[in-house]
Amino acid sequence: MRAIIRGSIHGRVQDVIVEDGWIERIGDAGVGERTGARLVDTAGRLLPGFVDVHVHGGGGADVMDASMEAFEQIAATHAKHGTTSLLFTTVAAPDEDLMAVLSAWRHPADWHGADVLGFHLEGPFIHPDRRGAHPVEHLRAPSPEVLRAYAAAGPIRLLTLAPELPGGEETIRAARELRMVVSLGHSAATYDEAMRAFDLGAQSATHLFNAMAGLHHRQPGLAAAALDRPDTVVELILDGVHVHPAVARLAVRIKGRHAVMLVTDAVSVVDMPEGRYRFAGGELLFRDGEVRRPDGTLAGSALTMERAVQTGLRHGVFRPEDVPDVAAANAARLLGERRGRIAPGHRADLVALSDEGAVTHTIVGGRVVHRA
């Protein structure tokens, strides 16, 4: 099926000609191309659809609900805010719960929301002292055997682990054999331990600066290693809470536009009223835009990719021309996906923004899944 998506690209109104969900050409659609095609005139600025590799929930639903109904609610909620591809992200939990989540996903014939590229396993292979909101009783040392069992249950695309734990190196090797991307996080790793893990094939850092030691001029740890390492990418949560804008600006200045990817770390409270909710087996409080445990520990966020982009631009963390990379292309490249760019041969995943930066259209595979 052919579609024509019209909007402003690099300051000029152009047509994105789409065939069966993939971009065929960018330019002015000819008479033959328009015949029988579905035209979507966004009257907005077209960007690649946002790619979020770290999503726990949204719209009142949680990934750990382990149901297709919850999965679709999450995907539809984030699609309203410009996300066209995402990874469902787990928390540390009993094996039977994780297996239930991973095995619950089925590719449906009819889907209304962001594309689901698989799962991000964020636990249980994390350090107890850097666990954040993950329940300590469900943490365990990294294990290639356990990881293989999880992988047999469902499509794990990204694994977060603490490389300094016993079994860390062997599990990184196993993950790479299973074609997973390995991200270092929730970790007390030293600089040398982190660098060793990157040498073994780890490629990214999970929510940089959070759940790891901060920068110290004599005792550099994972954050310093991730910034120092030119062949890694880093996640940033730009909600104004997790990372101060000044520190975020430093990270982007050091890593450059091609090595930073925005993530939300969003939990079920996205698009929900403030109040008390459940997450990772415990209570959380959503108040004043922040999501915390009763003891004050941050427990994910209420962030959307739409707002992350707006926050980054407002605070000068990156420039408007950097948005396609930090919000889409870098994450897509990390996962080996042909999306995140408006270019022939790439998935027709697009977002249209108003002059004020608000999402007006979200288009997944050439099909409008959200219109403001």
C-alpha positions in Angstrom: 0.0 0.0 0.0 1.3 3.4 -1.0 1.2 6.5 1.2 2.5 10.0 0.9 3.5 11.8 4.0 3.8 15.6 3.5 5.6 18.0 5.8 8.6 20.2 6.2 12.0 18.6 6.0 15.1 20.8 6.4 12.9 23.9 6.0 11.2 22.8 2.8 7.8 21.1 2.3 8.4 17.7 0.8 6.7 14.4 0.2 7.9 11.1 1.8 6.7 8.4 -0.6 6.0 5.2 1.3 5.5 1.7 -0.1 4.4 -1.1 2.2 5.7 0.7 5.2 9.1 1.6 3.9 10.4 4.9 2.5 10.8 4.7 -1.2 11.7 8.3 -2.1 11.7 11.9 -0.7 10.8 14.8 -3.0 7.7 16.0 -4.8 5.3 13.1 -5.5 4.5 12.7 -9.2 1.1 12.1 -10.7 1.7 8.4 -10.9 2.8 8.2 -7.3 -0.2 10.1 -6.1 -2.7 7.9 -7.9 -4.2 5.5 -5.4 -2.0 6.7 -2.6 -3.1 7.8 0.8 -2.0 11.4 1.4 -1.2 12.6 4.9 -0.5 16.3 4.9 0.9 17.0 8.4 1.4 20.8 7.9 4.3 20.3 10.4 8.0 19.7 10.7 8.8 16.0 9.9 11.4 14.2 11.9 12.3 10.5 12.3 9.9 8.9 14.8 11.4 8.7 18.2 13.1 5.5 19.4 13.0 4.7 23.1 15.0 1.7 24.4 13.9 2.2 28.1 10.1 2.0 28.7 8.6 0.4 31.8 5.0 1.5 31.3 2.5 4.3 30.5 -1.2 5.1 30.5 -1.7 3.2 33.7 -0.1 -0.1 32.4 3.1 -1.7 33.4 5.3 -4.0 31.4 5.4 -6.4 34.3 1.6 -6.8 33.9 2.6 -9.4 31.3 -0.4 -9.0 29.0 -1.0 -7.9 25.5 -3.6 -5.5 26.7 -1.0 -3.8 28.9 1.6 -3.9 26.1 -0.8 -2.2 23.7 -1.8 0.5 26.2 1.9 1.3 26.8 2.7 1.4 23.1 -0.4 3.6 22.3 0.4 6.0 25.2 3.9 6.6 24.0 2.9 6.9 20.4 0.9 10.0 21.4 4.2 11.6 22.2 6.1 10.8 19.1 7.6 7.4 19.9 7.4 5.1 17.0 9.6 2.3 18.3 10.4 1.1 21.8 11.7 -1.7 24.0 9.6 -2.9 26.8 11.8 -2.8 29.9 11.6 -5.2 32.9 12.5 -4.9 36.5 14.2 -7.4 38.8 11.5 -10.0 39.7 11.1 -13.7 40.4 12.1 -15.9 37.5 8.6 -17.0 36.9 7.4 -13.4 36.6 10.1 -12.5 34.1 9.4 -15.5 32.1 5.7 -14.6 32.0 6.5 -11.1 30.8 8.9 -12.3 28.1 6.6 -15.0 26.8 3.5 -12.8 26.8 4.5 -10.8 23.8 3.0 -11.8 20.4 3.2 -9.8 17.2 -0.4 -8.9 16.6 -2.1 -8.5 13.2 -3.6 -5.2 14.2 -1.7 -2.8 16.4 -2.3 0.8 17.5 0.8 2.3 18.8 4.6 2.3 18.6 6.4 -0.7 17.1 7.7 -3.0 19.8 11.3 -4.1 19.0 11.6 -6.5 21.9 12.6 -6.3 25.5 15.2 -4.5 27.6 16.2 -6.7 30.5 17.1 -4.2 33.3 17.7 -6.6 36.1 18.2 -9.0 37.8 22.0 -8.8 37.1 22.6 -5.5 38.9 24.6 -4.4 42.0 22.5 -4.3 45.2 24.1 -1.0 46.3 23.1 0.7 43.0 19.7 -1.0 42.5 17.6 2.1 42.6 13.9 1.0 42.7 14.7 -2.6 41.9 13.8 -4.9 44.8 16.9 -6.3 46.4 15.5 -9.7 47.1 15.2 -10.4 43.4 18.8 -9.5 42.4 21.3 -12.1 41.4 24.8 -12.5 40.0 25.0 -12.5 36.2 24.7 -16.0 34.8 25.0 -17.1 31.2 22.7 -20.1 31.9 20.0 -17.9 33.4 20.3 -15.4 30.5 19.9 -18.2 27.9 16.7 -19.3 29.7 15.3 -15.8 29.6 16.2 -15.5 25.9 14.4 -18.7 25.1 11.2 -17.1 26.6 11.1 -13.9 24.6 13.0 -11.5 22.3 15.6 -9.7 24.6 17.3 -7.0 22.5 19.1 -5.1 25.3 20.6 -6.3 28.6 21.6 -4.0 31.5 24.1 -5.5 33.9 26.8 -4.6 36.5 30.0 -6.0 35.0 31.9 -6.1 38.3 29.7 -8.8 39.7 30.8 -12.4 39.6 29.9 -13.9 36.3 29.7 -10.5 34.6 32.3 -11.1 32.0 30.9 -14.5 31.0 27.4 -13.1 30.8 28.6 -10.3 28.5 30.1 -12.9 26.2 26.9 -15.0 26.3 24.8 -11.9 25.6 26.8 -11.0 22.5 26.5 -14.6 21.3 22.8 -14.2 21.7 23.0 -11.0 19.6 21.9 -8.8 22.5 23.2 -5.3 23.0 24.9 -5.1 26.4 24.5 -1.9 28.4 26.4 -1.2 31.7 24.3 0.2 34.5 23.0 -0.1 38.1 26.7 -0.7 38.8 29.5 0.1 41.2 32.2 -0.7 38.5 35.5 1.1 38.6 36.8 2.8 35.5 39.0 -0.2 34.8 36.2 -2.7 35.3 33.9 -0.7 33.0 36.6 -0.4 30.3 37.2 -4.2 30.5 33.5 -4.7 29.9 33.5 -2.4 26.9 36.4 -4.4 25.6 34.4 -7.5 25.9 31.5 -6.1 23.8 29.4 -3.9 26.0 28.2 -0.9 23.9 26.3 1.5 26.0 25.6 2.9 29.5 22.1 2.8 31.0 20.7 6.1 32.2 24.1 7.8 32.5 24.9 9.3 35.9 22.0 7.5 37.5 22.5 4.3 39.6 26.3 4.6 39.3 29.0 6.7 40.9 29.3 10.3 39.8 32.3 11.8 38.3 35.3 12.0 40.6 38.7 13.3 39.6 40.7 10.6 41.4 38.3 7.7 41.4 36.6 7.5 38.0 34.0 4.9 37.6 31.5 3.8 35.0 30.2 7.3 34.1 33.8 8.4 33.4 34.5 5.3 31.4 31.4 5.7 29.3 32.2 9.3 28.6 35.9 8.5 27.8 35.1 5.6 25.5 34.6 6.9 22.0 32.8 3.7 20.7 30.0 3.7 23.2 26.6 5.4 23.4 24.9 6.7 26.6 21.3 7.0 27.7 20.2 10.3 29.1 16.9 11.0 31.0 16.1 14.6 30.3 13.2 15.3 32.7 15.0 18.0 34.7 15.2 15.6 37.7 17.5 12.7 36.8 20.3 14.8 35.3 20.9 18.5 35.8 20.9 20.3 32.4 24.5 21.5 32.9 25.7 18.0 33.4 23.6 16.8 30.4 25.2 19.6 28.3 28.7 18.4 29.3 27.8 14.8 28.3 26.6 15.8 24.9 29.6 18.0 24.4 31.9 15.1 25.3 30.1 12.3 23.5 28.8 14.3 20.5 25.5 14.1 18.7 26.1 10.5 17.5 26.7 8.9 20.8 23.8 10.1 23.0 20.3 8.6 23.0 17.4 10.1 24.9 15.3 7.6 26.9 12.3 8.1 29.2 12.7 5.3 31.8 8.9 5.9 31.9 6.7 4.0 34.3 2.9 3.5 34.3 2.1 7.1 35.5 2.7 8.6 32.0 -0.5 10.5 31.1 -2.1 9.6 34.4 -3.1 11.8 37.4 -0.7 12.4 40.2 -1.1 10.0 43.1 0.1 6.7 44.5 0.9 3.8 42.2 2.7 0.4 42.3 6.0 -0.3 40.6 8.6 -3.1 41.0 6.6 -4.7 43.8 6.4 -1.6 45.9 4.7 1.7 46.2 5.6 4.9 44.4 4.4 8.5 44.7 3.9 10.6 41.6 3.9 14.2 42.6 5.1 17.5 41.1 6.1 15.6 38.0 8.5 13.3 39.9 8.2 9.6 40.6 9.7 8.4 43.8 9.6 5.6 46.4 8.3 6.6 49.8 12.0 6.8 50.9 12.7 9.4 48.2 14.5 7.1 45.7 13.7 7.9 42.1 11.6 5.2 40.6 11.6 5.8 36.9 9.9 8.8 35.4 6.7 10.3 34.0 8.7 11.5 31.0 7.8 11.2 27.3 10.2 11.5 24.4 8.2 14.6 23.3 9.0 16.3 26.5 12.6 15.0 26.6 13.3 16.7 23.3 11.6 19.9 24.4 13.6 19.9 27.7 16.9 19.3 25.8 16.2 22.2 23.4 15.0 24.6 26.1 18.2 24.1 28.1 20.6 24.0 25.2 21.6 20.4 25.8 21.6 19.9 22.0 20.6 21.9 18.9 17.5 21.4 16.8 19.5 19.7 14.1 20.7 17.1 16.6 17.2 15.9 17.5 17.0 13.2 14.7 20.2 11.6 16.1 19.7 11.8 19.9 16.0 11.0 19.7 16.0 8.3 17.0 19.0 7.4 14.8 21.5 6.5 17.5 19.2 4.1 19.3 18.1 2.5 16.0 21.7 2.1 15.0 22.6 0.5 18.4 19.8 -2.1 17.8 20.8 -2.6 14.2 17.4 -1.4 12.9 16.8 0.4 9.6 14.7 3.2 11.1 15.5 6.5 12.8 16.2 8.3 9.5 14.1 9.8 6.8 15.8 8.1 4.0 15.0 5.6 1.2 15.2 2.0 2.5 14.3 3.0 6.0 11.1 2.2 7.9 8.5 4.9 7.4 8.4 5.9 11.0 7.8 9.7 11.3 6.7 12.3 13.8 5.3 15.7 12.8 5.9 18.7 15.2 4.1 22.0 15.4 6.0 25.3 15.5 5.9 25.0 19.3 7.5 21.5 19.3 4.3 19.6 20.1 3.6 16.3 18.4 0.8 16.6 15.9 1.1 13.3 14.0 2.8 10.0 14.8 3.3 7.7 11.8 4.4 4.1 12.1 5.2 2.1 9.0 3.5 4.8 6.9 0.3 4.6 9.0 -1.0 7.3 11.2 -1.3 6.0 14.8 -1.9 9.3 16.5 -3.2 12.7 15.3 -3.5 15.5 17.7 
